[in-house]
Amino acid sequence: MASQENKDRASTASQLTSDIVRLLRKLAGMTQEELAQQIGYTGSAVSALETGAQPANEKMLDRLEGAIGCGMGIFTAAKKYVRLDKYPTYFKDFARLEQAALTLCTYETFLVDGLFQTAEYARALIGGGYPPLPDHLVEELVEARMARKAVFDREPTALIEMVLEESVLRRPFGSWDILRGQLRHLLDVSERPNVSIQVLPMDRGLRGRNAGARGPMKLVQTPEHRMMVYLEVQDTSNLISEPADVTQHFHRYTKIREQALGRDDSMALIERVMGEL
């Protein structure tokens, strides 16, 4: 009964993966312990997978592919669906859009956007939030966040922009070393030909206008060349597709980018902040 309850709570992709593992394992004439030995896990881990109590991570799926995949690539294909299921419910729809986007434009006021985070920075953020999460779930969410970076190298190439409010560069999560590593990563990523990173100075408001005062946003252009806006606050989200509303946000983002420092000045500021930490 408990096994069925666990499975009922699991995501659809995880349920399907669990069923496929069990069916292919039995087809191969293997016990859970025998499969576990082949893939380097415990029998209880395989049991937890088959009951839906603990979804497979990508490392386990890779090993299952070699052990019982029969050359079909079924567990390799399952990885992207299982990965989506690890994202918070409010983020899943945007995660699908993000991976297929032609253009991604982000403005952040409090933290570095997830696409640009190091694993250490992401772990400090996720593990330090409230309510607290168990360590294994923190690691799953960090793994899922790091997997999003595939969009940087995807074909067709996506144009990816991020404008950061300057205070983000000075706000530590976890430790000052983690922040320094995060800033170094921004400098490295900015060298990619399809990436643009700019910084909006904290004193921008002294010039009379600051287009970024209403908070963060993400703009996404779909493969069908539609523009959409994603807003997120306090574990809730809003995906905007109404053309008039999208246009208003696009115009606001354009002004934010215009008011930000240029690429070279932004990188110089990031380097200066690193030296001050």
C-alpha positions as CSV (number, residue, x, y, z in Angstrom):
1,M,0.0,0.0,0.0
2,A,2.8,2.4,0.9
3,S,4.5,1.6,-2.4
4,Q,1.4,2.5,-4.3
5,E,1.0,5.8,-2.4
6,N,4.6,6.7,-3.2
7,K,4.0,6.0,-6.9
8,D,0.8,8.0,-6.9
9,R,2.7,11.1,-5.6
10,A,5.5,10.7,-8.2
11,S,5.4,12.7,-11.4
12,T,4.1,11.2,-14.6
13,A,7.6,11.0,-16.2
14,S,9.0,9.3,-13.0
15,Q,6.0,6.9,-12.9
16,L,6.6,5.9,-16.5
17,T,10.3,5.5,-16.0
18,S,9.6,3.3,-12.9
19,D,7.3,1.0,-14.9
20,I,9.8,0.7,-17.8
21,V,12.6,-0.2,-15.4
22,R,10.5,-2.9,-13.7
23,L,9.3,-4.3,-17.0
24,L,12.8,-4.4,-18.7
25,R,14.4,-5.8,-15.5
26,K,11.9,-8.7,-15.5
27,L,12.3,-9.2,-19.2
28,A,16.0,-9.6,-18.6
29,G,15.2,-12.1,-15.9
30,M,17.0,-10.0,-13.2
31,T,16.1,-9.4,-9.6
32,Q,16.3,-5.9,-8.1
33,E,19.5,-6.9,-6.3
34,E,21.1,-8.2,-9.6
35,L,20.2,-5.1,-11.4
36,A,21.5,-3.0,-8.5
37,Q,24.8,-4.8,-8.7
38,Q,25.2,-4.2,-12.4
39,I,24.6,-0.4,-12.1
40,G,26.5,0.2,-8.9
41,Y,23.5,0.9,-6.6
42,T,21.9,-0.8,-3.7
43,G,18.9,-3.1,-4.0
44,S,16.9,-0.6,-1.9
45,A,17.7,2.2,-4.4
46,V,16.3,0.1,-7.3
47,S,13.3,-0.8,-5.2
48,A,12.8,2.9,-4.4
49,L,13.0,3.7,-8.1
50,E,10.5,1.1,-9.1
51,T,8.0,2.2,-6.4
52,G,8.4,5.9,-7.3
53,A,9.7,6.6,-3.8
54,Q,12.9,8.1,-5.2
55,P,13.1,9.1,-8.9
56,A,16.2,8.2,-10.9
57,N,18.9,10.8,-11.3
58,E,20.7,11.2,-14.6
59,K,23.7,9.1,-13.5
60,M,21.4,6.2,-12.7
61,L,19.5,6.6,-16.0
62,D,22.9,6.4,-17.9
63,R,23.7,3.2,-16.1
64,L,20.3,1.7,-16.6
65,E,20.7,2.4,-20.3
66,G,23.8,0.2,-20.4
67,A,22.3,-2.5,-18.2
68,I,18.8,-3.0,-19.6
69,G,18.3,-0.4,-22.3
70,C,18.7,-3.0,-25.0
71,G,20.3,-0.3,-27.3
72,M,17.0,1.5,-27.7
73,G,18.2,4.8,-26.0
74,I,15.0,4.8,-23.9
75,F,16.6,5.9,-20.7
76,T,18.7,8.6,-22.4
77,A,15.5,10.0,-23.9
78,A,13.8,9.9,-20.5
79,K,16.4,12.2,-19.0
80,K,15.0,15.4,-20.3
81,Y,11.5,14.5,-19.0
82,V,12.6,13.4,-15.6
83,R,14.7,16.6,-15.4
84,L,11.7,18.7,-16.1
85,D,9.8,17.0,-13.3
86,K,12.5,18.1,-10.8
87,Y,11.8,21.7,-11.4
88,P,9.2,23.4,-9.1
89,T,5.7,23.3,-10.5
90,Y,5.6,27.1,-11.0
91,F,8.7,26.9,-13.2
92,K,8.0,23.9,-15.4
93,D,6.2,25.7,-18.2
94,F,8.9,28.3,-18.6
95,A,11.6,25.6,-18.4
96,R,10.2,24.0,-21.6
97,L,10.2,27.4,-23.3
98,E,13.7,28.2,-22.2
99,Q,15.3,25.1,-23.6
100,A,13.8,25.8,-27.1
101,A,14.1,29.6,-27.1
102,L,15.7,31.6,-29.9
103,T,16.2,34.5,-27.6
104,L,16.4,34.8,-23.8
105,C,16.6,38.2,-22.1
106,T,16.7,38.5,-18.3
107,Y,16.8,41.4,-15.8
108,E,17.6,40.4,-12.2
109,T,17.6,42.6,-9.2
110,F,18.4,40.3,-6.3
111,L,20.4,37.3,-7.5
112,V,22.2,35.9,-10.6
113,D,19.8,34.2,-13.0
114,G,19.8,30.4,-12.8
115,L,21.3,29.9,-16.2
116,F,24.4,31.8,-15.2
117,Q,24.8,30.3,-11.7
118,T,27.7,28.1,-10.6
119,A,26.8,24.9,-8.8
120,E,28.1,26.3,-5.5
121,Y,26.1,29.5,-5.8
122,A,23.0,27.5,-6.7
123,R,23.5,25.1,-3.8
124,A,23.8,28.0,-1.4
125,L,20.7,29.6,-2.7
126,I,18.6,26.4,-2.8
127,G,19.9,24.9,0.5
128,G,19.6,28.2,2.3
129,G,16.0,29.0,1.5
130,Y,12.9,28.4,3.5
131,P,11.3,26.0,4.2
132,P,14.5,24.0,4.4
133,L,14.9,21.1,2.0
134,P,16.6,17.7,2.6
135,D,20.1,17.4,1.2
136,H,19.2,14.9,-1.5
137,L,16.5,17.2,-2.8
138,V,18.9,20.2,-2.8
139,E,21.3,18.2,-4.9
140,E,18.6,17.1,-7.3
141,L,17.5,20.7,-7.8
142,V,21.1,21.9,-8.3
143,E,21.6,19.2,-10.9
144,A,18.4,20.2,-12.7
145,R,19.5,23.9,-12.7
146,M,22.9,23.0,-14.1
147,A,21.3,20.9,-16.8
148,R,19.6,24.1,-18.1
149,K,22.9,25.4,-19.3
150,A,22.6,23.1,-22.3
151,V,20.8,26.0,-24.0
152,F,24.2,27.8,-24.3
153,D,25.5,25.2,-26.7
154,R,22.3,24.2,-28.4
155,E,21.8,24.3,-32.2
156,P,20.3,26.5,-33.5
157,T,22.2,29.0,-31.3
158,A,20.2,31.0,-28.8
159,L,20.9,34.7,-28.1
160,I,21.1,35.0,-24.3
161,E,21.2,38.3,-22.5
162,M,21.3,39.2,-18.8
163,V,21.1,42.6,-17.1
164,L,22.1,42.6,-13.4
165,E,21.4,45.2,-10.9
166,E,24.8,46.1,-9.4
167,S,23.8,45.1,-5.9
168,V,23.6,41.4,-7.1
169,L,27.4,41.5,-7.6
170,R,27.9,42.4,-3.9
171,R,25.3,40.1,-2.3
172,P,26.9,36.8,-1.0
173,F,25.2,33.5,-0.7
174,G,27.0,30.8,1.3
175,S,30.4,32.5,1.5
176,W,32.5,35.3,0.0
177,D,34.5,32.6,-1.9
178,I,31.3,31.3,-3.5
179,L,30.4,34.9,-4.6
180,R,33.9,35.4,-6.0
181,G,33.6,32.2,-8.0
182,Q,30.3,33.3,-9.3
183,L,31.6,36.6,-10.5
184,R,34.6,34.8,-12.2
185,H,32.0,32.6,-13.9
186,L,30.2,35.6,-15.2
187,L,33.4,37.0,-16.7
188,D,34.0,33.6,-18.4
189,V,30.5,33.2,-19.8
190,S,30.5,36.7,-21.1
191,E,33.2,35.6,-23.6
192,R,30.7,33.4,-25.4
193,P,29.7,35.0,-28.8
194,N,26.0,34.4,-28.1
195,V,26.0,35.9,-24.6
196,S,25.6,39.4,-23.3
197,I,26.0,40.5,-19.7
198,Q,25.4,44.1,-18.5
199,V,25.2,45.8,-15.1
200,L,22.7,48.4,-14.2
201,P,24.5,50.8,-11.7
202,M,23.0,51.2,-8.2
203,D,23.2,55.0,-8.6
204,R,21.1,55.0,-11.8
205,G,18.2,56.6,-10.0
206,L,20.3,59.7,-9.3
207,R,20.1,60.5,-13.0
208,G,16.3,60.9,-12.8
209,R,15.1,57.7,-14.3
210,N,15.5,54.0,-13.6
211,A,13.5,51.7,-15.8
212,G,14.3,48.7,-13.6
213,A,12.5,49.8,-10.5
214,R,9.5,47.4,-11.0
215,G,11.6,44.3,-10.6
216,P,12.9,41.3,-12.5
217,M,11.6,39.8,-15.7
218,K,12.5,37.3,-18.4
219,L,11.6,37.7,-22.1
220,V,11.6,34.7,-24.3
221,Q,11.3,34.4,-28.1
222,T,9.9,31.0,-29.1
223,P,10.9,29.0,-32.2
224,E,7.7,30.3,-33.8
225,H,9.0,33.8,-33.2
226,R,6.5,34.7,-30.5
227,M,7.6,36.9,-27.6
228,M,6.5,36.0,-24.1
229,V,7.3,37.3,-20.6
230,Y,7.9,35.3,-17.5
231,L,7.5,36.9,-14.0
232,E,8.3,35.1,-10.8
233,V,7.9,36.0,-7.1
234,Q,7.5,34.0,-3.9
235,D,7.2,30.6,-5.6
236,T,4.4,31.9,-7.9
237,S,4.8,32.7,-11.6
238,N,3.0,34.4,-14.4
239,L,3.6,33.6,-18.1
240,I,2.4,36.5,-20.2
241,S,1.5,36.1,-23.9
242,E,-0.9,38.9,-24.5
243,P,0.8,41.0,-27.3
244,A,0.1,44.4,-25.7
245,D,1.4,43.3,-22.3
246,V,4.4,41.7,-23.9
247,T,5.2,44.8,-25.8
248,Q,5.1,46.9,-22.7
249,H,7.6,44.6,-20.9
250,F,9.8,44.5,-23.9
251,H,9.9,48.3,-24.1
252,R,10.8,48.4,-20.4
253,Y,13.5,45.8,-20.8
254,T,14.9,47.8,-23.7
255,K,15.2,50.9,-21.6
256,I,16.8,48.9,-18.7
257,R,19.4,47.6,-21.1
258,E,20.0,51.1,-22.5
259,Q,20.5,52.5,-19.0
260,A,22.9,49.7,-18.0
261,L,26.7,50.0,-18.5
262,G,28.0,48.7,-21.8
263,R,29.7,45.3,-22.1
264,D,33.3,46.4,-21.4
265,D,32.4,48.7,-18.5
266,S,30.2,46.0,-17.0
267,M,33.0,43.5,-17.1
268,A,35.4,46.1,-15.6
269,L,32.9,46.6,-12.8
270,I,32.6,42.9,-12.1
271,E,36.4,42.6,-12.0
272,R,36.6,45.6,-9.6
273,V,34.0,44.1,-7.3
274,M,35.9,40.8,-7.2
275,G,39.0,42.7,-6.1
276,E,37.1,44.4,-3.3
277,L,35.7,41.1,-1.9
